Amino acid sequence: MRHFLSIADLEQDELGLLLERSARLKAGPPSGEILAGRTVALIFEKPSLRTRLSFDVGIAQLGGHCVYLSPQEVGLGRRESVSDVARVTSRMADAVVLRVNAHETIEEFARYSQVPVINGLSDLSHPCQGLADIFTIREHKGPDLRGVAIAYIGDGNNVAHSLMLCAAKTGASLRIATPLGYEPLPRYRELAATEARSSGARIEIANDPVAAVAGADVVYTDVWTSMGQEQEYERRRRAFHGFQLNAALLARAKRDAIVLHDLPAHRGEEITDEVIDGPQSAVFDQAENRLHTEKALLCWLLGGE
């Protein structure tokens, strides 16, 4: 039995196989047999559009059944202990997708679960998004990412952590630019550096968005204020001044560069309408690809593929 709590849980060849399987699932008709008779429980502490929709639809397309449990129904760690919820759920479901506030909640749940646990989002890691991100980049820039330059502009958050590990495992070049004090955590920088030594990837972290975007093949941004950080909004808005992905900044990248954003977007803050709706945007390809990469993930964890 395997869990999927972080991109770090995958070996480099396993990530490659998942991405290849994602491409086959996207290209071919849905297979309604792989999860036949299987049930996947979705336990969420946070609201969701893409995570819930992609898993719900993907499970149905693979022939399985999805059960969604809202924060009001479960109350992880409040109404009932995390360990008790894990033990009960894993006796009835074949896998569990968690979307939580604290990464420690997922780690505790996995310790007590008898079935695979998938991280649908935590404060430290967003590995399902990372799979969709790197798959989208491969779709647009080719399967060999060595030499592909990715620029990430914004907060060194859970999305940045997962993107770092994906880039490091695939040999891509990733330049991250954050305001001072908002860099990715040392733990993820060390994990990415270890992977980069074997793959040939280059991971650079600095504080200049213009330098990061110069000559990039991919330009990625995320919200400046994530769910749960609303009380920091004004401080963050001031700190991220100059980090907006607009037409002037995008012009520093290659002419055929693509734009990524994991959504939801705060239009007019971290990205302008002109860019997210423009001809270089692959944002909605990226959103759709959550479906295909998560189906591949479910096939791997539950279908023995």
Rosetta blueprint (number, residue, H / E / L):
1 M L
2 R L
3 H L
4 F E
5 L L
6 S L
7 I H
8 A H
9 D H
10 L L
11 E L
12 Q H
13 D H
14 E H
15 L H
16 G H
17 L H
18 L H
19 L H
20 E H
21 R H
22 S H
23 A H
24 R H
25 L H
26 K H
27 A H
28 G L
29 P L
30 P L
31 S L
32 G L
33 E L
34 I L
35 L L
36 A L
37 G L
38 R L
39 T E
40 V E
41 A E
42 L E
43 I E
44 F E
45 E L
46 K L
47 P L
48 S L
49 L L
50 R H
51 T H
52 R H
53 L H
54 S H
55 F H
56 D H
57 V H
58 G H
59 I H
60 A H
61 Q H
62 L L
63 G L
64 G L
65 H E
66 C E
67 V E
68 Y E
69 L E
70 S L
71 P H
72 Q H
73 E H
74 V H
75 G L
76 L E
77 G L
78 R L
79 R L
80 E E
81 S L
82 V H
83 S H
84 D H
85 V H
86 A H
87 R H
88 V H
89 T H
90 S H
91 R H
92 M H
93 A L
94 D L
95 A E
96 V E
97 V E
98 L E
99 R E
100 V L
101 N L
102 A L
103 H H
104 E H
105 T H
106 I H
107 E H
108 E H
109 F H
110 A H
111 R H
112 Y H
113 S L
114 Q L
115 V L
116 P L
117 V E
118 I E
119 N E
120 G E
121 L E
122 S L
123 D L
124 L L
125 S L
126 H L
127 P H
128 C H
129 Q H
130 G H
131 L H
132 A H
133 D H
134 I H
135 F H
136 T H
137 I H
138 R H
139 E H
140 H H
141 K H
142 G L
143 P L
144 D L
145 L L
146 R L
147 G L
148 V L
149 A E
150 I E
151 A E
152 Y E
153 I E
154 G L
155 D L
156 G L
157 N L
158 N H
159 V H
160 A H
161 H H
162 S H
163 L H
164 M H
165 L H
166 C H
167 A H
168 A H
169 K H
170 T H
171 G L
172 A L
173 S E
174 L E
175 R E
176 I E
177 A E
178 T L
179 P L
180 L L
181 G L
182 Y L
183 E L
184 P L
185 L L
186 P H
187 R H
188 Y H
189 R H
190 E H
191 L H
192 A H
193 A H
194 T H
195 E H
196 A H
197 R H
198 S H
199 S H
200 G L
201 A L
202 R E
203 I E
204 E E
205 I E
206 A E
207 N L
208 D L
209 P H
210 V H
211 A H
212 A H
213 V H
214 A L
215 G L
216 A L
217 D L
218 V E
219 V E
220 Y E
221 T E
222 D L
223 V L
224 W L
225 T L
226 S L
227 M L
228 G L
229 Q L
230 E H
231 Q H
232 E H
233 Y H
234 E H
235 R H
236 R H
237 R H
238 R H
239 A H
240 F L
241 H L
242 G L
243 F L
244 Q L
245 L E
246 N L
247 A H
248 A H
249 L H
250 L H
251 A L
252 R L
253 A L
254 K L
255 R L
256 D L
257 A L
258 I E
259 V E
260 L E
261 H E
262 D L
263 L L
264 P L
265 A L
266 H L
267 R E
268 G L
269 E L
270 E L
271 I E
272 T L
273 D H
274 E H
275 V H
276 I H
277 D L
278 G L
279 P L
280 Q L
281 S E
282 A L
283 V H
284 F H
285 D H
286 Q H
287 A H
288 E H
289 N H
290 R H
291 L H
292 H H
293 T H
294 E H
295 K H
296 A H
297 L H
298 L H
299 C H
300 W H
301 L H
302 L H
303 G L
304 G L
305 E L
